[in-house]
Amino acid sequence: MTPSPSSDPAPGAPTNRLDRESSPYLRQHRRNPVDWYPWGDEAFEQARRRDVPIFLSVGYSSCHWCHVMAHESFEDDEVAAALNEHFVNVKVDREERPDVDAVYMAAVTGMTGHGGWPMSVFLTPDGEPFYAGTYWPRAPRHGMPAFPQVLAAVADAWEQRRGEVLESASSIAASLAGAAETEAADRVDPSVADEAAPAVVEGAWDRRHGGFGSAPKFPQAMTIEWLLERHVRTGEAGPLQAAVHSLRAMAGGGIHDQLAGGFARYSTDVRWLVPHFEKMLYDNALLLAAYASGAAVTGDEDLHRVAESTASYLLTELRTADGGFVAATDADSEGVEGRYFVWSAEEFAEVVTEVGEEPGLFAEFCGVDPAGNWEGVNVLHRPVDRVSFARTHDLAPEDFDERWERVRAALLARRAERVPPEVDTKVLTSWNALAVRALVRAGVLLEQPGWVTAAATTAHLLHDRLTVDGRLHHVLTDGRVSVPAFLEDVACLALADLELFCATGEDVWFERALALAEDAEARFHDDGQGGWFQTAEDAEALYTRPKDSWDNATPAGTSVMVEVCRVLAGLTGEARWHERAMEGIRLFQQSARRMPTGYGWLLRQLEAVAAGPREVAVVGRPGPQRDVLARVATDRPRPGTVTVVTEPREQPAAPLLLGRGEVDGRPAAYVCRHLACERPTVDPAALDAQLNDVDGP
């Protein structure tokens, strides 16, 4: 377990400019001897005045190696002196400024072939990058130069070979400009998904350990959700097997918190055993949707349980008092990575014994080894599923579940006595909107209306608190709203609103989603190449104007906007929304063909296109009759289908619902396809037959 600093490693030291910032990550550096500036005009003006480069350091609060570099270098007086003498130093929270992160991460990957955080970039006073890397150690090791050596070399190059530096910056700018140009395909080609599925199932899927690729291993929730919907559409077995195997493997691994629920950001090994212990809101939102979909498609009880525990983790561990969700919890506590989460064999046995259970039985169930399974301690995991384990020990699964719940509660109570990890308390619009979308989708699929209600509270908060002077914003920290919204905020909140509208039928959600989509059209759309820029046309001008193009840790704003436009096309009948959705797909479908695991959200939209659009309206007064029809329509994810459950109203906001009412005083379902609607039905069996008639586009 690697030591790391606390959030305020020098409580008596003087503060720098970051003390005035709201970002928890920036404030972690407020007592560094480095003369940090936040991102802004002041830093660049100072660099021009002093005629020195900018040193740009980008990270985030739960980034372990960001903490390590801070401890080794940014808290070191000698390193700080070199930074202050030769550079103007700028610290950026990548979660607060994803636009700055995207622009310079493209430069880092272009220059070095890889990226990551901490991200360290040297810029001209005009913001052009000319040298970059990620983590540099305080002293040379593993073939990496020492950070002080890097600083000295860059300072010398700037002072002695300025022409070469500026030429390099210009060359990088030209290269990045060329890389940003994307030629759209002539037409949307659903066969891209047909080619991508075997590439993922036969190539990327780890058939032994689950998941995709090798260590470090990320959850890839968007890929899993796409594979599940592909199986629903095509009946292919491979996508289902890969998705379910991955969900089960992660659920049993150390990446899954076996006590409190929720998932860590990634696994450092191929077996999902040892995580990087930070927990991110976006991962848990995306995984909740994936587990709920998996449970709905398969009926698997264990997947259902994981979805429930993940929702519980969101609503209890990450929820703020006013209904938002914090961004993340740290990997470290008491200066040690993972200390809060791991167990010695002795302490584990002590807790189990205190509740009158057999330490050996539960040590086996949780993979606890006397010598430890990681650096002398144990990461709790489940080598086998609970039912198989119980039967192996001649125990009824129900009885074993009761005993495990007692043990789990006791372990959780003991763990709560430890110093918990730091919490990044900022509320990010896009990540919160992903949580809203997940809670609504999971609540509908798994019949948990309380999750939908909780999601509505969060969505109201985002609209009410993060909208200032009619414009959505990106960040809420300690009551302070900052940073104008990015495409990801507008797109994710529009989609969350549409999910709420479909689940509740309340006009306010449709109206809000439509307004956000119109805002994306007016201020973010690229009228030249198509698609949407990450930043609005009236936003701060950066080195380049980024376009969020691939589904990485979170879905690309472009991919989410494709879904927003596709759903709006179904609800409004307006061709312009359909055309915008197809435009977004055409722009990146060739990239999805080449790298399918980087385009899981977009590939799910291609499945919807392949299935063909279909709209379902379940209209009636709340009660058992409407509930039965609604359950038939929403019992599984259905690619291409937009389903709204609502009460009858004379003037509904969504055109799809115009003229829709009960039939003979009974709730009715209306199914429309290919611009034609079938006869409304009050019979659940008839509705099921209509929905299962999959004749393609």
N, C-alpha and C positions, 0 to 999 in steps of 0.2 A: 504494500500500500504506500503510494507516493505522498510525502508530505506536501501540503499546500498552505498558503497563507489564509488568515481569516479575512473577513470583508473589510476590516479596518486594522491593518497590521501594525500601525504606528499611531495609537490614539493620542499621543501627546505632541506629535509633530505638527508643524505649520501646514496649512491647507493651500492648495493651488486653485486654479480657476474652476476645476471640476467640482469643487464644493458647492457651487451654485447650480449644478445640473440636477435634474430630477431622475435621470437614469440610474438605477441601482448599480449597473456595471461601471459607469463613469465615476460614480461616487466611491466605488471600491479603490479608485486610484487618486482620490483627492488629497491624500497625505504622502504621495510619492514625491521624492526630491526632483523628479522630472517636471519641467515647467510646461505642463500640458495645457493645450487649448482644446476646447470643443470644436467640432466642425463648424466653420463659418467664415465670413469675410475677414474678421479680425486676424485670423491666423495667416491667411494668404497675403493680406496687406503687410503684416509684420515680416513675412518671408521676403516679399519684394523690397521692403525698406532695408532689411539686413543683407539682402542678396545671398540668401542661403536656401537650401532645399527644405522641403517639408518631409518629416518622417511621420507617416500615417500608420497608426496601429489600430487594427479592427478586431474586436472580439465580442464576447457576450458573457453574462454573469456566471453561467453554469459551465463554462468552457474550462476543463481541467488544465490543459496546457497553456491557456491564457494566464491562469493563476501561477503556473510554474514560471513562465517567463517574467511575470510581474515580480515574483519573489526573488528570482535570480538577478534580474537586470534593472527593472524599474524602481525597485526599492534600494538599489545599490548606489551609493553616493558617487563612486567613480564613473560608473556607466552614465548616471544622470548628468554628471558634469560634461561628459563628451556630447551627449545629446543636446544639452542646453547651449553649448558653445557653438556647435556646427549646424544645428537644425532648428526649425520651428516644429514643435511636436504636437501632433493632433491625435486625440483618442476618440474613437467612434464605436458606439454600440450597434452592432450589425442588425439587431432586432428592431432598434429604433429607427435606423436609417438603412433599410434594405437596398435603397437605390444607390447609395454610396458604396455599399458592400458589393453590389452586382457589377457596377462599373469597374471597380478596381480588382475584383476577383477575376474578371475576364482578362485583365492585364496580367495578373499573377499566373494564371494557368497558361496564358499565351507565352509568357517568358520562361516559365519553369517546367511546364508540362503537368503540373499538379497544383492543387489549392488546399486551403484549409485554414483553420484558426488556431492561434492568433495569426492574422494576416499582417504582414509588415511590408510597406511599400514606400519607396522614396520618390518624391514628386518634385517637379520644377515649381517655382512660385505661381505658375499659371495652371497647376494641377495636372500636368502631364507626367505619367509614370516613366521612370527610366531604369529602376532596379527594384527587385522584389523577392520576397520569400515568405516563409511562415514563421515557425519557431526557430530561433537561433539560441543556443545555450550560452551561458556566461563564460564557459571555458570550452575549448575544442573537444569534441568527442564524436565517435561513430562517423567520422568523416565530415562532420559539419564544422565550419569555422566558428570561432567564438564571436559573439555579438559585438564586442569591442573592436575586433578585427574588421568586421563588416563596416562598422561606423567609420573607422579610420580610412578604409579604402574608398568608401563613397565620398567622404569629405575631401580626400585628396583628389579624386577624379573631378569633383565639382570645381575645385580651386585651380587645378593644374591642367585639366583636359576638358574644359567647359564645352568646347565645340563638339567633341565626341559624344558627350552626355546629351546635348541638345539634339544631335543627329539621331541618336538612339531613341530619344523620346518621340521624335517625328516619325521614325520608322515604325515604332510600336503603334502610334496613333493610326497610321495608314493601314497597318495590318489588322487592327481591331475594327476599323471602319469596313474593311472588306469582309471580315468574318461576320459582321452584323447583318450583311445583306443576305436575304433569304428569298429565293425564287419560289413562288407558290406553284403547286401542281395545277394542271388544267382543270381537274375535276376531283371530287372526293372519291376515293377508292377504298371501299370496305375490305378489299382483299388484303390491304395492309395488315389488318387485324388477323386475317387468316394466315398470313405468313409469320406474324409476330408470335402467335400462340405457340406453335411448335418450337420456335426459336427459344422461347422462355421455358416451356415444359421439358423439351429435350436437351436444351443447352444450359440454361442458367439454373434450373431447379436442382437443389442439393437433395437427391433422393435418400440420402442417409440421414442427414441432420435437419432437413427442412429449410425453407428459405431459399434465397437466390444468391449465387456467388459464394465467395470465400470470405475469410476474416479480413478486416472487421465487417460484421454482418449487421445490416440495417433491416428493420421490419418490412419495408416495402408494402405497406398497407394498400396503397393505390393499385399496385400490380395485382394484389390478392383480390381486391374488390372487382377489378376488371375481369380476372379469370373466373370468378364466381358468376358474373353476369354473362360471360361468354358461354359457360356451361348451361345456364338457363336458356339462352337463345338457341344454342346448337345441339345440346345434349352430349357434347364431347366429354369423355371421361377424364382425359389428361388434365385439362385446366382445373377441374374439380379436385382431383387427387393432389395436384401441386398446391392448390390454395388451402385445402383442409389440412394436409400434412404440415404445411408451414404454420398455420394457426395453432395446431396442437403442439408442435415442437416449441414454439415461442411461449405458449401458455405453461409448458412444463419446465422452461428454462429459468435461469437466474435473472434474465432480462425482465421477467415478470415478477413483480413483488408478490410473493406467495402469501404474505400476511395482510397487506393493506390494499392490494390490487394496484393497477396501473403498471406502466412499462417504462423501463429506462430507455435512453436514446438509441443505444446499439450494443451489440455484443462484441467483445474483443476477440472472441474465439468462434470457431465454426459451430460449436455445440450449443450456443445460446447460454452458456453457463455463467461467464463472468461479464457483467455489463460495464459500460461506462455509466456510473450510477446516477448521473443527472436525469431528471424526468422533465420532459417538455410537454407543454399543453398540446401542441399540434400533433405530436406522436399519438398521444392518448385519444385525441379526438378522431384521428384517422383510423386508429385501431378499433375504437368502439364501433364505428360504422362497418369495418371489415368483419369483426366478430359477430355483430348482429346479422349481417348478411349471410355469413357462414352458418349461423344457427338457423336462420329462416330457410335457407336452401336445403340443409341436411336434416334438420330436426335434432341435431346433436346437443345433448343436454350439457356436456362440458363446455362447448362453445357458448351456449346460452349463459352459463354461470360466469364465464370470463367477461362476456359483455356486461352482465349485471355488476360484477365487481369493478370493471373499468368505469362504468357510469357512476358507481358509488364513489370511486376515487376522485373523479372529476368534481362531483357535487359536495364532497366532504373535505377533501384535502386541498383542492385548488380553488375553491369558490371564495369569493370575497363577500363581505357583509352586504354589499348592495347588489349582488347578483352577477358580477363579472367573474372572470377567471384569471388568475395570475399566470405569468408567462412560464415559469420554470422553478424547479428546486435544484439545489446544487448537488454535485457528486460528493463533496467533502464536508466533513464536520470535525471540529476540534483539530483542524489542520491535516486531516488524514482522509484520503480517498476511500469512500465506502464504509467508513467506521460505523455509521449509524445503522447500516443494513446487515452487516456480517455477524457471525456467531462463532465463538469457540465451542468445541464439543462439550466442554464442561458446563458452560453457562446454559447451553441448550438443554442438556440433561437435567440441570437443576430446575429450570422452569417447568419442564414436562413432569418431573417428579412432584413438584409442588401441587399440581392439579390431579395427582393420583393416577397418572398414566405411565406407560412403559417407555422409558427413554429409548431403548433399543428399537422398538417398533417405529416410533416416529422419527428417529434419526435415520432409519432406512428409508422411510417415506420421503423425507426432505433432503436426502443425499448428504447427510452430515457424516463426515469422516473424522475419526479421532485425531488424525494428523492435519486435518483441514483439506479443503479442495482448492484453495487459492491462498497462497502466501501465508500458510499456517492457520488460517481461519476458514469459515465455511460460508459460501453463498448458498442460501436455501434454494432448492429446485426440486423437481419431481421426476426421478428417473423413469417411473411408470405412472400410468394414469390411476386415479383413485379406485375405480371399480376393479381393475385387474389386480391392483395391490391388495385390496380387501379380500378378494377371492383367493389369492395366493396364500393368505394367512387365515383362511377358513372363517372369514368375518362377513357378516351381511353388510353390503355397501351402505345401507341406511344407518346401521349402528356405527360403522366406522366413521361416517360423515359427522355424526353427533360428537364422537370422541375427538375428531380432528378439530371441530369448531371450538371445543373447550381449550384444546392445546393452542390453536391459532390465536384465540383471544388472549390467552395468558402470555404468549410470546409478544403479541402486539403491545400489551400493557407494559411488559418489561422494556421493550424497545422505546416506548414513549418516555421512559425515564432518562434516556440518553439525550445528549445535546443534538438537536435536529440540524439538518442542513439549512443553509441560508435559502431564502425565498426571493426570487426576482418578482417584485410585486406589481410591475407595470402590466396594465391591461392593454393588449394589442387588439385592434379591431379585427384584423384578418384571422388571427388565431382563435379569438372568441367566436367569430362567425363560423369557423370550422367546427367548434364545439357545439354551437347551436344546431348546425346541420346534422351532426352526428347524433345528438340527443333526440332530435325530432325523428330522424330516420330510424334509429334504434327503437325509439318509443313506439313508433307505428308498427314496425316489423315484429316486435316482441310484446306488443300490447302492454305498454307501460306509459299510460297517459301522464303520469306525474313528471316524466322526463320531458315531455312536450311542454308542459306548463313551466317547468324550470327554464327551458330553452327560450320561451317567450319572454320571461323576465330579463334574461341576458340580452336578447335582441332589443327590447325596449331601452335598456341601459345604453346600448351602443348608439341607438338613434337619438336618444335624449341627451346623453352626456358628451358624446364625442362628435356631435354636430354643432358647429359654431358658425353663426352668421350664414346658415344655410349650407355649409360645406362640411363634409365628413372629414374626420381626422384619424390619425393612425394610433396615437398613444394617449393613455390616461395613467398618470402616475401621481399618487398622493393627492388626488383631486385636481391635478394640473393637466390640461389637455394641450398636446403639442403635435407638431409635424403633420402637415396636410396629408390626406389619404393618398395611398398608392393604388394602382390598379387592383392589387390583391385584396385591399380593404373593400373597395367598391364591389368587386366581383363576388367575393366570398359572402359579404353581407347581403347582396342581392339574392344569391342562391339560398342563403339561410332564410331570408324572407319568403322566398318561393316555397321552400319546404314547409314553413309554418302555414302559409296560405293553403297549400294542398292538404295539410293535416287538419286545419281548423276551419277553413272556408271563410275566415275573417278578412274583409276587404282591405283593412289597413295594411296587411302584409303584401298583398298584390300591388297596392298603390305605391308602397315604399320600394318594392323591388323594381317596378317600372321606372320610377324616378331615378334610381341608381343606375339602371341600364341606360337610360337617356343621358345621364351624366357621363358614363363611360363612352358613349357614342360621341358626345360633344367635345370632351376634353382629353380623352386618351386614345381614340381611334387613330390609326395610321392610314391616312387617306391615300398615301402613295403605294406602299407595299401591302397594305391590309394588316389585319390583326390590331393589337393594342399595345401602346407603349406602357412601360411600368410607371412612368411619371406623367402627370398632367401637363398640358401645354403651357399652363400658367405657373408651373412649379419652378423651383430653383434650377437654373441651368447648370448641368454638370459637364464633366469632360466629354462624355457622350450621353445620348439619351437612350437608356437601356430598354430592351424589350424582353420581358420575362417569357422564356420560350420552352422550358422543359420542367417536368414534374420531378423535382428533386426531393428535399426533405418535406416541402409543402408543395401543393399543386401550383403550377404556373397560373398567373392571373389570366393569361390567354386561354388556357384549358378550361378554367372555371367560367370565363365569359362565354365560351362555346356552349357550355351547358345552360347558362342563364338564357342565352338567346334561343337555344333549342326549346327550352321549356316555355319561354314567352311566346314562341311561334305557335305552340300548341294551345296556349291559353287565350291568345288574341286572334289567331288566324291570320296575322300579318306576315306577308312574305318577306318583309325586310329583315325580320329577326331570323328567319330560316336562312336567308342569304348571308347574314353576318356569321351565323354558326358555321355554315359550309366554308366561308372564307377563312375562318380561323383554323379549321381542320386542314384545308388545302395548304396552308402556309407551313405546317409542321409535320404532315403525315409522312413525308419521306424520311425525316429525322426519326420518327417513331418506327419506321421500318428498319432503320439501321440500329437503333438502340432502344428496343421496346421497354426494358425495365426503367428507362428514364422518362417514359410517357404513359404511365399507367392510367392517369385521369383522361388523357386525350384518347387513348385506345378504348376506354369505356364509352366515350362519345361515338366512336366508330361503330361499336356494337349497337348503339342506339340507332344509328343511321342504317345499318344492315337490317335491323329488325323492322324498321319503318315506323313512322310516327303513329301514335294512337293516343287518344284522349278518353279518359273515363271520368264521368261526373256521377257521384253517388249523392243524391239529393233527398233530403227528408228530415223530419223532426228527429232530434236525438232520441235514442231508445233502442231496444233489442233488435227491431226489424232493420233499422239502418245499420246497426253494428254488424249484423251478419253479412250484409252486402259489402260493407266496408272491409270486413275481414277477408272476404273472397278476393277483393280487388287489391289488397295490400299485404297479403300473406307472404310475399317474396318479392325481391327486386325484379322488375320486369323491364328489360332494356327497351328504350324508345317510348315507354308509356308514361303519360302524365296523368295522375289520378288526384282528383279533388273530392273531399268529403265535406258537405256543407248543408246548411239549412236552406229551404226555399226562400228566395227574396225577389221582389219585383224589379229592382234595378241593381243587379250585381255589377261589381267593378270589372270582372273578367268577362269578356265576350263569350267565352266557352259556356258560361252558365246562363246566358240569356234564354229565356223561355223554358228553362229546366225546372220542373216541379215534381211533386208527388203524382203518382198514377192511382186513381181511384182511392185517394186518401192514404196510400201506402208509399213508403220510401222507394225510390226507383233508381236504377243505374242506367246511364246513357253511355254507350261505347261508340266512338267515332274513329274512322280509319280511312285514309286516302280521301279526305275531304267529304266523306259520306258517313252518315250515322245509322246505326242499326236501331231497330225498334227498342224503346226503353223496356226494361224488364224489372219486375219485382221479385223474381225467382232467383235465389242464390245459385242453384244448379245451372240455370240458363246463363247467368252471368259468367260462371266458371267456364262454360263451353265457349262463350264468345271470346273470353280472354285467352283461352288455350288454342284458338284458331290462329296459328302463326303462319301466315301465308307469305311473309316477306314483304319488302317494300313494293 
